[in-house]
Amino acid sequence: MLVTGAAFVLGVLVALALLLFAGGPWAFAGATEHGPVVTVESGDTLWAYAESYAPEGVEPQAFVEEVRRLNGMETPRLTAGQEIVLPQGVTAQK
């Protein structure tokens, strides 16, 4: 059976969408479970946390989005003293 170019592209897009909605490169073990809680220090950013804590193979953007989702954050802004939950599977070492 021959697959046309359009059918192939559509198949790839569907597969990517499924991966994205299924947790992408990290399948966190449950939507309500989380990893360590860290206290934000002055000058900390979610991107810096991504560089320090994201497991190998996880894109920084995916890490930031997951931290925002876990913490119900509308914006990526952090405040010194704020406690944030990191994704499950992350070890709390900076």
The 8 nearest C-alpha neighbors of each residue, nearest first, counted from 0:
[[1, 2, 3, 6, 7, 4, 5, 10],
 [2, 0, 3, 4, 6, 7, 5, 8],
 [3, 1, 6, 7, 0, 4, 5, 8],
 [2, 4, 6, 5, 7, 1, 8, 0],
 [3, 5, 7, 6, 8, 2, 9, 1],
 [6, 4, 8, 7, 3, 9, 2, 10],
 [7, 5, 9, 3, 4, 8, 10, 2],
 [6, 8, 10, 4, 5, 9, 3, 11],
 [9, 7, 11, 5, 10, 6, 12, 4],
 [8, 10, 6, 12, 7, 11, 5, 13],
 [11, 9, 7, 13, 8, 12, 6, 14],
 [10, 12, 14, 8, 9, 13, 15, 7],
 [13, 11, 9, 15, 14, 10, 16, 8],
 [12, 14, 16, 10, 15, 11, 9, 17],
 [15, 13, 11, 17, 12, 16, 10, 18],
 [16, 14, 18, 12, 17, 13, 19, 11],
 [15, 17, 19, 13, 18, 14, 12, 20],
 [18, 16, 14, 20, 15, 19, 21, 13],
 [19, 17, 23, 21, 15, 16, 20, 14],
 [18, 20, 23, 16, 17, 21, 22, 15],
 [19, 21, 17, 22, 18, 16, 23, 15],
 [22, 20, 18, 19, 23, 17, 26, 16],
 [23, 21, 26, 20, 19, 25, 18, 24],
 [22, 24, 19, 18, 25, 21, 26, 20],
 [25, 23, 57, 22, 26, 56, 18, 19],
 [26, 24, 23, 22, 27, 57, 56, 54],
 [25, 27, 22, 28, 24, 23, 21, 29],
 [28, 26, 29, 25, 87, 22, 30, 86],
 [27, 29, 26, 32, 30, 87, 33, 88],
 [30, 28, 32, 31, 27, 33, 26, 87],
 [29, 31, 32, 28, 27, 33, 69, 87],
 [32, 30, 29, 33, 69, 28, 27, 87],
 [33, 31, 29, 30, 87, 28, 34, 86],
 [34, 32, 87, 86, 85, 31, 84, 35],
 [33, 87, 35, 86, 85, 89, 88, 84],
 [36, 34, 85, 91, 84, 37, 33, 90],
 [35, 37, 84, 83, 85, 82, 34, 38],
 [38, 36, 83, 82, 39, 35, 84, 91],
 [37, 39, 82, 81, 80, 40, 83, 36],
 [40, 38, 79, 80, 81, 82, 43, 37],
 [39, 41, 79, 43, 80, 42, 38, 78],
 [40, 42, 79, 43, 39, 78, 80, 77],
 [41, 43, 40, 44, 79, 39, 77, 78],
 [44, 42, 40, 41, 39, 47, 45, 77],
 [45, 43, 47, 46, 48, 77, 42, 76],
 [44, 46, 48, 47, 63, 49, 75, 43],
 [45, 47, 49, 44, 48, 50, 63, 59],
 [48, 46, 50, 44, 49, 45, 51, 43],
 [49, 47, 45, 51, 46, 50, 52, 44],
 [50, 48, 46, 53, 59, 47, 52, 51],
 [49, 51, 47, 48, 52, 53, 46, 59],
 [52, 50, 48, 49, 93, 47, 53, 92],
 [51, 53, 49, 48, 50, 89, 54, 93],
 [54, 52, 49, 57, 50, 62, 51, 55],
 [55, 53, 57, 56, 52, 89, 88, 25],
 [56, 54, 57, 53, 58, 52, 24, 25],
 [55, 57, 54, 58, 24, 53, 25, 59],
 [58, 56, 55, 54, 53, 24, 59, 61],
 [57, 59, 61, 60, 56, 62, 53, 49],
 [58, 60, 62, 49, 61, 63, 57, 46],
 [61, 59, 63, 62, 58, 64, 49, 46],
 [62, 60, 64, 58, 59, 63, 65, 57],
 [61, 63, 59, 65, 60, 64, 49, 53],
 [64, 62, 60, 66, 65, 61, 45, 59],
 [63, 65, 67, 61, 62, 66, 68, 60],
 [64, 66, 68, 62, 67, 63, 69, 61],
 [67, 65, 69, 63, 68, 64, 85, 70],
 [66, 68, 72, 64, 70, 65, 69, 71],
 [67, 69, 65, 71, 66, 70, 64, 72],
 [70, 68, 66, 67, 71, 65, 84, 86],
 [69, 71, 67, 72, 68, 66, 84, 83],
 [72, 70, 68, 69, 67, 73, 66, 74],
 [71, 73, 67, 70, 74, 68, 75, 69],
 [72, 74, 71, 75, 67, 68, 76, 70],
 [73, 75, 72, 76, 67, 77, 71, 64],
 [74, 76, 77, 45, 72, 67, 73, 44],
 [77, 75, 74, 78, 44, 45, 72, 73],
 [76, 78, 44, 75, 79, 81, 39, 43],
 [77, 79, 81, 80, 39, 76, 41, 40],
 [80, 78, 40, 41, 39, 81, 77, 38],
 [81, 79, 39, 38, 78, 40, 82, 41],
 [82, 80, 39, 78, 79, 38, 83, 77],
 [83, 81, 38, 37, 39, 36, 80, 84],
 [84, 82, 36, 37, 70, 81, 85, 38],
 [83, 85, 36, 35, 70, 37, 34, 69],
 [84, 86, 34, 35, 66, 36, 33, 83],
 [87, 85, 34, 33, 89, 88, 66, 84],
 [34, 88, 86, 33, 89, 27, 85, 32],
 [87, 89, 34, 86, 90, 27, 54, 33],
 [90, 88, 87, 86, 34, 52, 91, 85],
 [89, 91, 92, 88, 35, 52, 34, 87],
 [92, 90, 35, 89, 93, 52, 37, 36],
 [93, 91, 90, 52, 51, 89, 37, 35],
 [92, 51, 91, 52, 48, 90, 50, 47]]
